Amino acid sequence: MQRPAQRARQQSAKQQSTGIAVGDIFPAFEGPDVDGQMINLDSDALAGRPRLVVLLSDAESSAAKTALVTLSAWADRLFSLDIRVFVIAPLEPHAAKAWASGLSLPFPVLCDPARAVSKRLVPSLNQTGGPVIASILLRPNRHVMAILAGETPDHGDVACAYVETLADERKHRVVSGGVAPVLFVPDVFSSEDCQRLMTIFALEGHDYVEPGDGGKGRATDYKMRIPDYGRNDRIDHWVINPETTKFIAERLFSRVAPVVRQTFHYPLTKYERFRIGRYQALDSEPGIIGSAHGHRDNTEKQVAHRRFACSVALNAEAHDGGGLVFPEHSGAECAPRTGEALVFSSSMLHQVMPVTRGTRFVLLSFLFGDI
């Protein structure tokens, strides 16, 4: 088991140097509007809605003004999709009020005269030759869904298109009966990140270890067949490489851990060695029980410390089956999308369903803390 050292401080420093990325959680922000009233972008009135945060490097730039006028034409459509738009301008409140009035902006304007937000989140806005405007589209859970800059001339059109893809999951519905208490965290890994991990599985760690031997003392990645419950469709690639480990840990502790803490009031600080699992469709092979047996992840003494299991889909479109069922709650099969994490208590009985087509790749981890 390992502990990420100074996780929050490292992530903050990295974000300040490289900017925010899709999948990151938008930092807490509260700033004055043109009347000097403080606005919190994650207040109860705004949380749970998509938000479009528009950042400017130069409020007086003709390019910025043109982009804002274009965005304003989408005001009705943005509002109909429940997207709340905020323009963060590098102006003092008294100057911002006259500026916003002159443009007839239909959106609230918040003031950041020192450009603290843009410097931290989109460093290119403050660089010579960089864009004069950038928009950050937030999911209802404050995770970044898209980042739009100068190469996207119409931020309103693109923002609406992105949010329209969320229509089905945001649709009001009444759910009766058992629902498993699990978390889905989108965009924990990008498609490029997922491909990187699958390539590691393919090109590294060709030393196979017998089940039960463990990897103690090993200095390089290795693979192990996982025959639990009579399965013969699964092989795990155990990650030893420090660079790969650091990459995975940074993603999980910046994008998943805060959601776990918010939802379950539990601070994650540690993790077991990461694995990249491969499940193959082997319908003709005997011994694949998969869906017939459930298990818990913390019932034995040596794994009693586990608090949460985290499963990140790496290629959801390339296979059928392989989802998780929590039979104590319902028969629903939980199937995260590519790059999305499924997080659940290690105490919950769960079944991994057989893959019926293709090959399923998934990043697996067990997360816990000091309590």
Backbone hydrogen bonds in HBPLUS format (Angstrom, degrees):
<---DONOR---> <-ACCEPTOR-->    atom                        ^
c    i                          cat <-CA-CA->   ^        H-A-AA   ^      H-
h    n   atom  resd res      DA  || num        DHA   H-A  angle D-A-AA Bond
n    s   type  num  typ     dist DA aas  dist angle  dist       angle   num
A0002-GLN N   A0271-TYR O   2.77 MM 269  5.46 166.8  1.78 163.5 167.7     1
A0271-TYR N   A0002-GLN O   2.88 MM 269  5.46 155.8  1.94 154.7 161.1     2
A0010-GLN N   A0006-GLN O   3.00 MM   4  6.15 165.5  2.02 161.9 166.2     3
A0011-GLN N   A0007-ARG O   3.00 MM   4  6.18 165.1  2.02 155.4 159.4     4
A0012-SER N   A0008-ALA O   3.02 MM   4  6.18 160.4  2.06 149.1 154.2     5
A0013-ALA N   A0009-ARG O   3.05 MM   4  6.24 161.6  2.08 148.7 153.3     6
A0014-LYS N   A0010-GLN O   2.93 MM   4  6.12 157.1  1.98 149.7 156.3     7
A0015-GLN N   A0011-GLN O   2.93 MM   4  6.12 160.0  1.97 150.2 155.3     8
A0016-GLN N   A0012-SER O   3.06 MM   4  6.26 152.6  2.13 145.5 152.6     9
A0017-SER N   A0013-ALA O   3.22 MM   4  6.45 139.9  2.40 139.7 149.3    10
A0017-SER N   A0014-LYS O   3.15 MM   3  5.25 128.9  2.42  96.6 109.8    11
A0018-THR N   A0014-LYS O   2.89 MM   4  6.03 154.8  1.95 156.0 163.1    12
A0019-GLY N   A0015-GLN O   2.69 MM   4  4.73 142.7  1.82 128.8 137.2    13
A0020-ILE N   A0121-LEU O   2.82 MM 101  4.91 154.7  1.88 129.5 133.3    14
A0024-ASP N   A0021-ALA O   2.97 MM   3  5.55 162.1  2.00 135.3 140.5    15
A0023-GLY N   A0144-VAL O   2.93 MM 121  5.12 156.5  1.99 131.8 139.2    16
A0144-VAL N   A0024-ASP O   2.77 MM 120  5.56 161.9  1.80 166.2 172.6    17
A0026-PHE N   A0142-ARG O   2.92 MM 116  5.71 173.4  1.93 165.7 164.0    18
A0041-LEU N   A0029-PHE O   3.11 MM  12  5.94 161.2  2.15 163.7 169.5    19
A0031-GLY N   A0039-ILE O   3.06 MM   8  5.48 148.6  2.16 145.1 146.8    20
A0039-ILE N   A0031-GLY O   2.82 MM   8  5.48 164.2  1.84 145.9 149.4    21
A0111-CYS N   A0032-PRO O   2.85 MM  79  5.69 154.2  1.91 166.2 174.9    22
A0033-ASP N   A0037-GLN O   2.82 MM   4  5.43 145.3  1.94 137.4 146.8    23
A0036-GLY N   A0033-ASP O   2.91 MM   3  5.16 163.3  1.94 114.8 118.6    24
A0043-SER N   A0040-ASN O   3.17 MM   3  5.33 150.7  2.26 120.6 115.8    25
A0046-LEU N   A0043-SER O   2.98 MM   3  5.35 144.9  2.10 109.3 119.5    26
A0047-ALA N   A0043-SER O   2.79 MM   4  5.86 163.0  1.82 170.1 176.0    27
A0049-ARG N   A0046-LEU O   3.24 MM   3  5.90 134.2  2.47 141.7 141.7    28
A0048-GLY N   A0140-PRO O   3.19 MM  92  4.23 139.2  2.37 149.9 140.4    29
A0084-ARG N   A0050-PRO O   3.00 MM  34  6.43 162.5  2.03 150.8 150.4    30
A0051-ARG N   A0138-LEU O   3.19 MM  87  5.02 149.6  2.29 123.6 132.7    31
A0138-LEU N   A0051-ARG O   2.68 MM  87  5.02 170.1  1.68 161.6 164.7    32
A0052-LEU N   A0084-ARG O   2.83 MM  32  6.14 158.4  1.88 146.3 152.0    33
A0086-PHE N   A0052-LEU O   2.93 MM  34  6.31 160.4  1.97 164.1 165.2    34
A0053-VAL N   A0136-ILE O   2.92 MM  83  5.10 172.2  1.92 145.5 144.9    35
A0136-ILE N   A0053-VAL O   2.80 MM  83  5.10 160.3  1.84 142.6 148.4    36
A0054-VAL N   A0086-PHE O   2.77 MM  32  6.05 172.5  1.78 164.2 166.8    37
A0088-ILE N   A0054-VAL O   2.72 MM  34  5.94 174.8  1.72 172.7 173.0    38
A0055-LEU N   A0134-ALA O   2.73 MM  79  5.27 177.0  1.73 170.0 169.0    39
A0134-ALA N   A0055-LEU O   2.99 MM  79  5.27 152.8  2.06 148.5 153.3    40
A0057-SER N   A0132-VAL O   2.97 MM  75  4.97 161.2  2.01 131.5 133.0    41
A0061-SER N   A0058-ASP O   3.14 MM   3  5.45 164.3  2.17 112.3 117.3    42
A0065-LYS N   A0061-SER O   3.01 MM   4  6.30 162.1  2.04 151.8 156.6    43
A0066-THR N   A0062-SER O   2.91 MM   4  6.05 159.4  1.95 147.1 152.8    44
A0067-ALA N   A0063-ALA O   3.01 MM   4  6.18 159.0  2.06 144.4 150.0    45
A0068-LEU N   A0064-ALA O   2.97 MM   4  6.21 151.6  2.05 147.0 154.7    46
A0069-VAL N   A0065-LYS O   2.94 MM   4  6.19 154.2  2.01 149.7 156.5    47
A0070-THR N   A0066-THR O   2.98 MM   4  6.24 159.0  2.03 148.9 154.6    48
A0071-LEU N   A0067-ALA O   2.91 MM   4  6.14 153.4  1.99 142.0 149.7    49
A0072-SER N   A0068-LEU O   2.84 MM   4  6.02 151.6  1.92 144.4 152.2    50
A0073-ALA N   A0070-THR O   3.26 MM   3  5.45 136.9  2.46  99.0 109.8    51
A0074-TRP N   A0071-LEU O   2.91 MM   3  5.49 156.1  1.97 115.7 123.6    52
A0075-ALA N   A0072-SER O   3.05 MM   3  5.17 164.2  2.07 114.2 115.3    53
A0078-LEU N   A0074-TRP O   2.82 MM   4  5.93 166.3  1.84 167.8 172.5    54
A0079-PHE N   A0075-ALA O   2.96 MM   4  6.10 161.2  2.00 149.0 154.0    55
A0080-SER N   A0076-ASP O   2.91 MM   4  6.12 151.9  1.99 145.2 153.2    56
A0081-LEU N   A0077-ARG O   3.13 MM   4  6.38 137.1  2.32 141.9 152.1    57
A0081-LEU N   A0078-LEU O   3.21 MM   3  5.27 132.8  2.45  95.6 107.9    58
A0083-ILE N   A0078-LEU O   2.91 MM   5  5.21 157.7  1.96 160.2 152.7    59
A0082-ASP N   A0079-PHE O   2.89 MM   3  4.86 157.5  1.95 106.4 111.3    60
A0087-VAL N   A0108-PRO O   3.03 MM  21  6.36 172.8  2.03 163.0 164.2    61
A0110-LEU N   A0087-VAL O   2.74 MM  23  6.07 162.2  1.77 157.3 163.7    62
A0089-ALA N   A0110-LEU O   2.89 MM  21  6.25 156.2  1.95 175.4 167.4    63
A0112-ASP N   A0089-ALA O   2.88 MM  23  5.88 160.8  1.91 163.5 160.7    64
A0095-ALA N   A0092-GLU O   3.11 MM   3  5.49 119.6  2.49 110.6 124.7    65
A0096-ALA N   A0092-GLU O   2.85 MM   4  5.97 159.3  1.89 161.1 167.8    66
A0097-LYS N   A0093-PRO O   3.00 MM   4  6.12 147.6  2.11 150.7 156.9    67
A0099-TRP N   A0095-ALA O   3.06 MM   4  6.22 160.1  2.10 148.9 155.2    68
A0100-ALA N   A0096-ALA O   2.87 MM   4  5.94 166.5  1.89 150.8 153.7    69
A0101-SER N   A0097-LYS O   3.07 MM   4  6.15 156.1  2.13 143.1 150.0    70
A0102-GLY N   A0098-ALA O   2.97 MM   4  6.13 153.4  2.04 145.3 152.1    71
A0103-LEU N   A0099-TRP O   3.26 MM   4  6.57 137.8  2.45 140.4 150.7    72
A0104-SER N   A0100-ALA O   2.98 MM   4  6.01 111.7  2.46 134.3 151.6    73
A0105-LEU N   A0100-ALA O   3.20 MM   5  5.57 166.1  2.22 151.1 154.1    74
A0104-SER N   A0101-SER O   3.07 MM   3  4.86 147.5  2.18  95.9 106.0    75
A0115-ARG N   A0112-ASP O   2.89 MM   3  5.36 163.1  1.92 122.1 127.2    76
A0119-LYS N   A0115-ARG O   2.98 MM   4  6.01 160.6  2.02 151.1 156.9    77
A0120-ARG N   A0116-ALA O   3.24 MM   4  6.29 147.2  2.35 135.3 142.9    78
A0121-LEU N   A0117-VAL O   2.87 MM   4  6.01 167.9  1.89 159.5 163.2    79
A0122-VAL N   A0118-SER O   2.87 MM   4  5.10 148.1  1.97 128.8 139.4    80
A0125-LEU N   A0122-VAL O   2.97 MM   3  5.84 161.2  2.01 129.5 134.1    81
A0126-ASN N   A0123-PRO O   3.01 MM   3  5.68 154.9  2.08 119.0 125.6    82
A0127-GLN N   A0124-SER O   3.21 MM   3  5.05 167.4  2.22 107.0 107.9    83
A0130-GLY N   A0127-GLN O   2.91 MM   3  5.21 156.7  1.97 134.8 133.7    84
A0135-SER N   A0148-LEU O   2.68 MM  13  5.00 158.1  1.73 147.3 155.2    85
A0148-LEU N   A0135-SER O   2.78 MM  13  5.00 170.2  1.79 157.2 159.9    86
A0137-LEU N   A0146-ALA O   2.89 MM   9  5.16 163.6  1.92 152.7 157.2    87
A0145-MET N   A0137-LEU O   2.73 MM   8  5.51 165.6  1.75 156.9 161.3    88
A0146-ALA N   A0137-LEU O   3.41 MM   9  5.16 154.8  2.47 132.3 134.3    89
A0139-ARG N   A0143-HIS O   2.80 MM   4  5.39 172.0  1.80 165.5 165.9    90
A0142-ARG N   A0139-ARG O   2.97 MM   3  5.23 162.5  2.00 120.9 121.1    91
A0152-THR N   A0149-ALA O   2.97 MM   3  5.67 163.3  2.00 122.6 128.1    92
A0158-VAL N   A0154-ASP O   3.37 MM   4  6.62 171.7  2.37 152.3 154.1    93
A0159-ALA N   A0155-HIS O   2.90 MM   4  5.93 161.0  1.94 147.6 153.6    94
A0160-CYS N   A0156-GLY O   3.02 MM   4  6.13 163.3  2.05 149.9 154.0    95
A0161-ALA N   A0157-ASP O   3.09 MM   4  6.33 156.9  2.15 146.0 152.5    96
A0162-TYR N   A0158-VAL O   3.00 MM   4  6.29 156.6  2.06 152.6 158.1    97
A0163-VAL N   A0159-ALA O   3.07 MM   4  6.32 169.0  2.08 154.4 156.7    98
A0164-GLU N   A0160-CYS O   2.91 MM   4  6.05 148.6  2.00 149.0 157.8    99
A0165-THR N   A0162-TYR O   3.07 MM   3  5.53 142.3  2.22 106.9 117.0   100
A0166-LEU N   A0163-VAL O   2.89 MM   3  5.28 155.0  1.96 111.1 119.4   101
A0167-ALA N   A0164-GLU O   3.17 MM   3  5.24 165.0  2.19 107.4 111.3   102
A0170-ARG N   A0166-LEU O   2.99 MM   4  6.07 142.0  2.13 157.4 169.3   103
A0171-LYS N   A0168-ASP O   3.29 MM   3  5.22 155.1  2.36  98.7 106.1   104
A0182-VAL N   A0180-ALA O   2.88 MM   2  5.69 127.7  2.15 112.1  96.2   105
A0183-LEU N   A0343-VAL O   2.90 MM 160  5.03 166.6  1.92 151.1 155.1   106
A0343-VAL N   A0183-LEU O   2.89 MM 160  5.03 161.6  1.93 144.0 150.0   107
A0185-VAL N   A0341-ALA O   2.86 MM 156  5.02 161.0  1.90 144.0 150.3   108
A0341-ALA N   A0185-VAL O   2.86 MM 156  5.02 165.4  1.88 144.8 144.9   109
A0188-VAL N   A0339-GLY O   2.85 MM 151  5.55 130.9  2.10 148.3 154.0   110
A0189-PHE N   A0339-GLY O   3.14 MM 150  4.47 156.5  2.20 124.6 130.1   111
A0194-CYS N   A0190-SER O   2.94 MM   4  6.27 159.6  1.98 154.3 159.2   112
A0195-GLN N   A0191-SER O   2.99 MM   4  6.22 157.8  2.04 143.7 149.6   113
A0196-ARG N   A0192-GLU O   2.95 MM   4  6.15 151.0  2.03 143.5 151.6   114
A0197-LEU N   A0193-ASP O   3.10 MM   4  6.47 153.3  2.17 150.0 155.7   115
A0198-MET N   A0194-CYS O   3.04 MM   4  6.36 157.2  2.09 150.9 157.2   116
A0199-THR N   A0195-GLN O   2.88 MM   4  6.05 149.3  1.98 148.0 156.5   117
A0200-ILE N   A0196-ARG O   3.02 MM   4  6.28 148.8  2.12 142.4 150.7   118
A0201-PHE N   A0197-LEU O   3.09 MM   4  6.40 152.8  2.16 142.3 149.1   119
A0202-ALA N   A0198-MET O   3.06 MM   4  6.34 150.9  2.15 140.2 147.7   120
A0203-LEU N   A0199-THR O   2.85 MM   4  5.98 156.8  1.90 156.3 161.7   121
A0204-GLU N   A0200-ILE O   2.92 MM   4  5.31 148.4  2.03 143.5 146.9   122
A0223-LYS N   A0207-ASP O   2.96 MM  16  6.18 163.4  1.99 148.6 152.8   123
A0209-VAL N   A0223-LYS O   2.79 MM  14  6.11 163.0  1.82 167.6 171.3   124
A0213-ASP N   A0210-GLU O   3.02 MM   3  5.68 165.6  2.04 142.5 145.3   125
A0218-ARG N   A0215-GLY O   3.03 MM   3  5.50 163.9  2.05 138.1 138.5   126
A0222-TYR N   A0238-TRP O   3.37 MM  16  5.45 151.7  2.45 136.4 144.5   127
A0238-TRP N   A0222-TYR O   2.73 MM  16  5.45 158.4  1.78 166.0 173.0   128
A0224-MET N   A0236-ASP O   2.86 MM  12  5.36 147.0  1.97 149.6 159.8   129
A0236-ASP N   A0224-MET O   2.88 MM  12  5.36 167.7  1.89 159.5 156.8   130
A0226-ILE N   A0234-ARG O   3.16 MM   8  5.63 174.2  2.16 137.5 138.6   131
A0230-GLY N   A0227-PRO O   3.09 MM   3  5.52 126.7  2.39 150.8 142.1   132
A0231-ARG N   A0228-ASP O   3.11 MM   3  5.72 164.1  2.14 118.3 123.2   133
A0280-GLN N   A0233-ASP O   2.95 MM  47  5.23 152.0  2.03 140.7 149.5   134
A0235-ILE N   A0278-ARG O   3.01 MM  43  5.32 151.6  2.09 144.8 153.9   135
A0278-ARG N   A0235-ILE O   2.85 MM  43  5.32 150.1  1.94 150.8 160.8   136
A0237-HIS N   A0276-ILE O   2.82 MM  39  4.94 158.2  1.87 133.8 141.3   137
A0276-ILE N   A0237-HIS O   2.80 MM  39  4.94 154.5  1.87 140.2 148.9   138
A0239-VAL N   A0274-PHE O   2.95 MM  35  5.51 178.1  1.95 155.4 155.9   139
A0245-THR N   A0241-ASN O   2.95 MM   4  6.13 163.8  1.98 156.8 162.2   140
A0246-LYS N   A0242-PRO O   2.90 MM   4  6.01 161.0  1.94 146.9 151.5   141
A0247-PHE N   A0243-GLU O   3.04 MM   4  6.21 160.2  2.08 146.1 151.4   142
A0248-ILE N   A0244-THR O   3.00 MM   4  6.25 164.7  2.02 155.1 158.1   143
A0249-ALA N   A0245-THR O   2.91 MM   4  6.06 169.2  1.92 154.3 157.9   144
A0250-GLU N   A0246-LYS O   2.94 MM   4  6.05 160.1  1.98 150.9 155.6   145
A0251-ARG N   A0247-PHE O   3.29 MM   4  6.52 157.4  2.34 143.2 148.6   146
A0252-LEU N   A0248-ILE O   3.01 MM   4  6.30 169.3  2.02 159.5 161.9   147
A0253-PHE N   A0249-ALA O   2.89 MM   4  5.91 166.4  1.91 154.4 158.4   148
A0254-SER N   A0250-GLU O   3.12 MM   4  5.93 132.4  2.36 135.6 144.7   149
A0255-ARG N   A0251-ARG O   3.02 MM   4  5.86 146.3  2.13 144.3 152.4   150
A0256-VAL N   A0252-LEU O   2.88 MM   4  4.99 147.9  1.98 125.6 135.3   151
A0257-ALA N   A0252-LEU O   2.98 MM   5  6.38 156.1  2.04 157.5 164.1   152
A0259-VAL N   A0256-VAL O   2.99 MM   3  5.39 125.3  2.30 109.9 124.1   153
A0260-VAL N   A0256-VAL O   3.06 MM   4  6.40 156.7  2.12 156.9 164.3   154
A0261-ARG N   A0257-ALA O   2.95 MM   4  6.19 160.8  1.98 154.2 159.5   155
A0262-GLN N   A0258-PRO O   2.97 MM   4  6.13 157.4  2.02 140.8 146.9   156
A0263-THR N   A0259-VAL O   2.91 MM   4  6.00 157.8  1.96 147.3 153.4   157
A0264-PHE N   A0260-VAL O   2.77 MM   4  5.59 165.5  1.79 150.3 155.5   158
A0265-HIS N   A0261-ARG O   2.86 MM   4  4.52 129.2  2.12 123.8 128.8   159
A0269-THR N   A0368-PHE O   2.98 MM  99  6.31 158.0  2.03 137.7 143.3   160
A0270-LYS N   A0368-PHE O   2.89 MM  98  5.30 162.7  1.92 156.7 151.0   161
A0368-PHE N   A0270-LYS O   3.18 MM  98  5.30 164.2  2.20 130.9 132.3   162
A0272-GLU N   A0366-PHE O   3.10 MM  94  5.62 151.5  2.18 155.6 162.3   163
A0275-ARG N   A0364-LEU O   3.11 MM  89  5.16 162.5  2.14 152.5 153.6   164
A0364-LEU N   A0275-ARG O   2.83 MM  89  5.16 170.5  1.84 150.7 153.7   165
A0277-GLY N   A0362-VAL O   2.71 MM  85  5.17 154.8  1.77 169.3 166.2   166
A0362-VAL N   A0277-GLY O   2.99 MM  85  5.17 150.7  2.08 143.1 148.6   167
A0279-TYR N   A0360-ARG O   2.80 MM  81  4.97 163.5  1.83 148.9 154.7   168
A0360-ARG N   A0279-TYR O   2.72 MM  81  4.97 161.5  1.75 158.6 160.4   169
A0281-ALA N   A0358-GLY O   3.11 MM  77  5.76 145.5  2.24 167.2 176.2   170
A0285-GLU N   A0282-LEU O   2.95 MM   3  5.40 156.9  2.01 116.4 123.9   171
A0292-ALA N   A0289-ILE O   2.79 MM   3  5.44 163.9  1.82 134.4 140.0   172
A0295-HIS N   A0350-HIS O   2.99 MM  55  5.58 151.5  2.07 140.3 145.8   173
A0350-HIS N   A0295-HIS O   3.00 MM  55  5.58 157.6  2.05 141.1 146.0   174
A0297-ASP N   A0346-SER O   2.99 MM  49  4.97 152.6  2.06 151.4 155.4   175
A0303-VAL N   A0300-GLU O   3.02 MM   3  5.58 155.7  2.08 116.6 124.3   176
A0304-ALA N   A0301-LYS O   3.37 MM   3  5.19 172.2  2.38 104.6 106.1   177
A0306-ARG N   A0303-VAL O   3.19 MM   3  5.87 165.5  2.21 119.5 123.4   178
A0307-ARG N   A0367-LEU O   3.31 MM  60  6.15 153.7  2.39 140.7 147.5   179
A0346-SER N   A0307-ARG O   2.98 MM  39  5.35 167.0  1.99 121.4 123.6   180
A0308-PHE N   A0367-LEU O   3.02 MM  59  5.23 159.7  2.06 158.8 159.0   181
A0367-LEU N   A0308-PHE O   2.85 MM  59  5.23 162.2  1.88 152.5 158.1   182
A0309-ALA N   A0344-PHE O   2.83 MM  35  5.52 164.4  1.85 168.1 171.4   183
A0344-PHE N   A0309-ALA O   3.06 MM  35  5.52 156.2  2.12 150.6 157.6   184
A0310-CYS N   A0365-SER O   2.88 MM  55  5.21 159.2  1.92 158.0 155.5   185
A0365-SER N   A0310-CYS O   3.00 MM  55  5.21 141.6  2.15 151.2 157.3   186
A0311-SER N   A0342-LEU O   2.92 MM  31  5.17 162.8  1.95 146.2 151.9   187
A0342-LEU N   A0311-SER O   2.79 MM  31  5.17 156.2  1.85 140.3 148.1   188
A0312-VAL N   A0363-LEU O   2.90 MM  51  5.00 164.3  1.92 146.3 151.6   189
A0363-LEU N   A0312-VAL O   2.89 MM  51  5.00 159.7  1.93 145.4 148.6   190
A0313-ALA N   A0340-GLU O   3.21 MM  27  5.96 148.5  2.31 164.5 158.5   191
A0339-GLY N   A0313-ALA O   2.70 MM  26  5.55 168.2  1.71 155.0 154.4   192
A0314-LEU N   A0361-PHE O   3.04 MM  47  5.39 160.0  2.08 148.4 142.2   193
A0318-ALA N   A0315-ASN O   2.96 MM   3  5.59 158.9  2.00 123.0 129.6   194
A0320-ASP N   A0357-ARG O   3.02 MM  37  4.99 147.5  2.12 129.9 135.7   195
A0356-THR N   A0320-ASP O   2.94 MM  36  5.46 148.1  2.04 126.2 135.9   196
A0322-GLY N   A0354-PRO O   3.20 MM  32  5.13 129.9  2.47 113.6 109.5   197
A0353-MET N   A0323-GLY O   2.89 MM  30  5.51 169.9  1.90 174.7 173.5   198
A0324-LEU N   A0334-CYS O   2.92 MM  10  5.01 162.9  1.94 140.3 141.2   199
A0334-CYS N   A0324-LEU O   2.64 MM  10  5.01 171.6  1.65 154.1 151.6   200
A0325-VAL N   A0351-GLN O   2.95 MM  26  5.14 156.4  2.00 143.9 151.7   201
A0351-GLN N   A0325-VAL O   2.80 MM  26  5.14 150.3  1.89 149.9 158.8   202
A0329-HIS N   A0326-PHE O   2.89 MM   3  5.76 164.7  1.91 131.0 136.1   203
A0330-SER N   A0326-PHE O   3.12 MM   4  6.19 166.4  2.14 152.5 156.0   204
A0340-GLU N   A0337-ARG O   2.85 MM   3  5.23 161.4  1.89 138.3 140.3   205
A0348-MET N   A0345-SER O   3.10 MM   3  5.60 167.8  2.12 116.0 119.9   206
